């Protein structure tokens, strides 16, 4: 290895030393500038930590219905805040504040104690949305309340209160864990995020990006000047697929019932209305719901907080005969000429399975069987098909799995198979159970939305659309354009040929439009409706009790179903209705669905307005 | 080979131990601990000894052990070992990108059992070793020709890209500065130098116009001008300047810094620790620190001069210049002279990886220094 040339090295090292010296001289000059020349000014600014950051909340996007009717907007909320650093003496200030505003002192102290752990220099929220009276008294005693201020921040306003509560949803304060996990971008303690419904599902679209300003304040925390501002970016507006008028009309009808109604546009999967009854008032959730109200909601046996349209799992009852009919035709178990004789019961093993009509339907083919909802016919085809074949067609038709609507906490329902029962109960499948399944009883469970998607697919000749409640997203600074539509998504097709669907549709049309149909009483003049009734047993009744069941308590009565679409030839609306303990599909559920159809077709100008 | 290792460890090595360098380092370290104590106990005087403070003491004590062990190995072995060290560090950087811990939008940390480390810190040393090894064989009085610069360029480009991907633009640029300084130090041909400068200057507008997307341009602009982000970096710089300026000449006194106590600065114990020193000890404290750093750097350059072989000289220079760039960038940043980048203040900022890296650097200087009279 060669020795370094000493002079060469020395020269280069000297140059380095000079560069370092120059760099350090620059740093030293800067220190002198900041600490000596500007020192007094910076000392002054540091005295009260005068330079602060103030957050400017971004307005949340508005929610409209499909016609651009405003459902949710923002109104100013007067939020009581305190900056602990400026609130000197603190306890005295809190005492006075409690006195002036009649907010319990414990409530204030709880907030203050929590805030001390975060930062004493940031305004701490004491109470959201104080009343005008409280605002007036706080403003009037400003000088007795150092560090206390009232900020005007945007707050949600649900214009139709209870209407579409389950679809629109509400906000709730973000929790510590979500902040630590960075669940949401650009969200901080005290912010509200969607907790239910569309507010939750479209959180990232609706939430804007907060802005802020650097400000200088004086010793008592008052604004001296704004140094720099970053404007907030409002969230995007959304149009839901629901129609406010139809929704309200449906809610009006459902007011007296417990249950759910879902209406879908069969041509694209748009949810036109989604009602779950009883409902709740969205405005109760603004700024946090009171514990009494919350307790009342969750202890109500009719479960107002559940969206029964997507979370209610009911035995589909006779509406399931659509599946059994498709399976029977597709699997070749029956064709149009196959008839079965119904004497009012079917003897299987040593048990008698009854038809709902004691006197029997006589000889029926598939179309008649659907029209009259003959249980015996479907017992027989169910027996030939077997439980697993039925399950295959049920799953293929969208049952037993999520419909993939945007809303959270959707339930999948249940399509039983022999393997499922073995796994679940450890016992083998009994042949008799297949008979129950074939008419939609037994272990079968479906949500109203699943049934709506199914009947809508029958109506549109076999296309299963992903049901959706989001019609379009619109920029905050653009006028609402109702012609914009997100692309609808096709999830698949019914496992049924056109020939099969033609027969099934004929049967469903007869349910309403033929003289012997189970829902003949709900016809609408000028429009053909196709549908299927259902009566879901809640409680297994002995033969002798059947006729006297009116005496039973309400919670033991059957659920009433009706699924339908109209106009039968080219459907514009498909409806699924369940009335809990409504007893008969034909008398309880069908009239509701019929009213929904009438309202929609009137709105669309297909039939003239009544009156 | 082994025989040589044993013989060099004679009494003369202990006699030649560089007590001067050791004392300067210790003084900076102690000063740093004092400032760190104040920074982590901010707003909570009389509180128990802070966990971060205890950790830092453990890191520093541990680093001294590493230094004492490492100086018993003649630095000449580092020449041959530099390649393996380099490969290991590259491996760690790849591991960071694959399995690294996500903190604030970047992957910089690697969890190794109970401790987390920042491989990009070690990479700085590793690059210096590798470059010293390459340049010691190619150095010539007339300057290094272009073909001999390809290998060093590749040695830089690989870790530079990996670190920029994390993304940690500050550390990536630091690598570039270190490599550029070492290259200029060993001298390149004038024609090579000018063509490199022209190539770099012309690459900037091309990248700006054709390669960078709008949001990336925004990031670069904010990086160069923190005022574009008044709620983030811009606000930190203002608070940092207020802290420094309000210290005035004599400071507010130990544990009396108000800006410090407010925890206005999210990184007050790491990247922004100088603002704590400046607020509490004023211009006087800052001058003392600058003086100690200046002595340290001159000492390092002197070690480079006294060394009898090219590898040792370039290595000593590389370590010294690494410390210099960190000091200059960090102090420049907290005073609003430079973009806000995550470069810690050597031997003062909190952080295990930074402490260990800089202490190993000091160890390398001690190693070279104590063997300056040993015949090669």
Interface residues (C-beta under 8 A of the other chain):
Chain A: X1 X2 X3 X4 X5 X8 X9 X10 X12 X13 X16 X17 X20 X21 X23 X24 X26 X27 X28 X30 X31 X32 X34 X35 X36 X38 X39 X40 X41 X42 X43 X45 X46 X47 X49 X51 X53 X119 X121 X211 X212 X213 X214 X227 X228 X229 X230
Chain B: X136 X141 X185 X187 X227 X230 X231 X234 X235 X238 X239 X241 X242 X243 X244 X245 X246 X247 X248 X249 X258 X259 X262 X263 X264 X278 X279 X282 X283 X286 X287 X290 X293 X294 X297 X298 X301 X304 X305 X307 X308 X309 X310 X311 X313 X317 X321 X324 X328 X331 X332 X335 X337 X376
